[in-house]
Amino acid sequence: MDKLTGTERTKRFYEEKGWKEEGGESVDRKLFGTKEDGPIRVELYKLHMDRVRTSLLSAGGLPNLLECGCGGNPDQQVVALCSRYTGVDFSEVGLDMARASLAHVSIPHEFRAADVCKLPFQEGQFDAVYTAHMIYHIEDPKAQEAALAEFLRVVRPGGVVVIVAANPRPLLFPIRLARRVLADTPLLGRLLNRLKSKSPIPYQPMPIGWMRRRLQRGGEVSAVSYALPSNQFNQGVTEYRGLGRLAWKTIRWLDINHPRLSAYLGNYVIYTCRKAVATR
Ligand SMILES: C[S@@+](CC[C@H](N)C(=O)[O-])C[C@H]1O[C@@H](n2cnc3c(N)ncnc32)[C@H](O)[C@@H]1O
């Protein structure tokens, strides 16, 4: 297999399992879906989607937008912003589900099966590229780098690339931070990774500095918080009482008042890269 393509194990997981329904919900949603049922969570989810929306609209006008790794879950709020929407994924099962979910939508849209490391589009074809929770499921950092280069290639000068990705070094979550630092240590990391139970799909989030440096090849980059809590924290910690309530209130305060700092403190980041316009 060509080294610079996405991860075969991820593709197989989504073809065979991830986008299949179990009890009225896809396996992907069951594993990775976030709870939005408490008032703080509802408020923060809205805040994060507002940040994504503002970034995508900053290209000017309603964008002709490409979503990479939409799977069976094209973001309906993002679709609603577009003059035209194209969704790409290497899971055909996911794309069938995506087609069904947009069957009622009148905004012009299409889906293409492709690997995001080799996008079947022309240079500068889109006003905006959006991708959420996809890039860190590509196992090889060199292939992640190829995907980032592809996003920057297919967006026009002055357009934007907006990426929601995991932060492997969340300073507010010391156990997670320590685990990841150990996992990234060459010899010890290999041993620990062999011992620990296998996650259903590869998880290789790259540090914020690494992401910034690659994106800066295309233009100016900003990084703000998408979500401070990890998925497990979100699913497991109540915001209604005790320490959980205090933790959620602190997270809310940090996220609202310090979105740039919170990118480094928490588990998920929104990167926005505005592609440079060539000057003579
Ligand atoms: C965790 S799901 C995220 C789906 C959706 N973006 C969301 O936020 O709910 C990851 C998706 O990315 C797709 N994916 C991962 N690597 C890919 C690649 N190299 N090329 C195309 N799709 C890829 C998977 O097939 C899967 O549908």
PDBQT file of the ligand as one rigid body, heavy atoms in Angstrom, charges set to zero:
ROOT
HETATM    1  C1  LIG A 301     -14.660   9.663  13.706  1.00  0.00    +0.000 C 
HETATM    2  S1  LIG A 301     -15.414   9.705  12.125  1.00  0.00    +0.000 S 
HETATM    3  C2  LIG A 301     -15.899  11.422  12.024  1.00  0.00    +0.000 C 
HETATM    4  C3  LIG A 301     -17.113  11.629  11.165  1.00  0.00    +0.000 C 
HETATM    5  C4  LIG A 301     -17.638  13.071  11.160  1.00  0.00    +0.000 C 
HETATM    6  N1  LIG A 301     -16.668  13.980  10.612  1.00  0.00    +0.000 N 
HETATM    7  C5  LIG A 301     -18.031  13.491  12.564  1.00  0.00    +0.000 C 
HETATM    8  O1  LIG A 301     -17.433  14.448  13.108  1.00  0.00    +0.000 OA
HETATM    9  O2  LIG A 301     -18.946  12.883  13.110  1.00  0.00    +0.000 OA
HETATM   10  C6  LIG A 301     -14.006   9.652  11.014  1.00  0.00    +0.000 C 
HETATM   11  C7  LIG A 301     -14.379   9.535   9.535  1.00  0.00    +0.000 C 
HETATM   12  O3  LIG A 301     -13.215   9.838   8.767  1.00  0.00    +0.000 OA
HETATM   13  C8  LIG A 301     -13.089   8.906   7.720  1.00  0.00    +0.000 C 
HETATM   14  N2  LIG A 301     -11.659   8.826   7.344  1.00  0.00    +0.000 N 
HETATM   15  C9  LIG A 301     -10.609   8.565   8.147  1.00  0.00    +0.000 A 
HETATM   16  N3  LIG A 301      -9.475   8.608   7.447  1.00  0.00    +0.000 NA
HETATM   17  C10 LIG A 301      -9.806   8.918   6.176  1.00  0.00    +0.000 A 
HETATM   18  C11 LIG A 301      -9.067   9.097   4.980  1.00  0.00    +0.000 A 
HETATM   19  N4  LIG A 301      -7.755   8.970   4.957  1.00  0.00    +0.000 N 
HETATM   20  N5  LIG A 301      -9.727   9.411   3.837  1.00  0.00    +0.000 NA
HETATM   21  C12 LIG A 301     -11.087   9.528   3.826  1.00  0.00    +0.000 A 
HETATM   22  N6  LIG A 301     -11.845   9.363   4.940  1.00  0.00    +0.000 NA
HETATM   23  C13 LIG A 301     -11.215   9.055   6.091  1.00  0.00    +0.000 A 
HETATM   24  C14 LIG A 301     -13.645   7.610   8.293  1.00  0.00    +0.000 C 
HETATM   25  O4  LIG A 301     -14.058   6.713   7.264  1.00  0.00    +0.000 OA
HETATM   26  C15 LIG A 301     -14.809   8.138   9.122  1.00  0.00    +0.000 C 
HETATM   27  O5  LIG A 301     -15.988   8.203   8.344  1.00  0.00    +0.000 OA
ENDROOT
TORSDOF 0
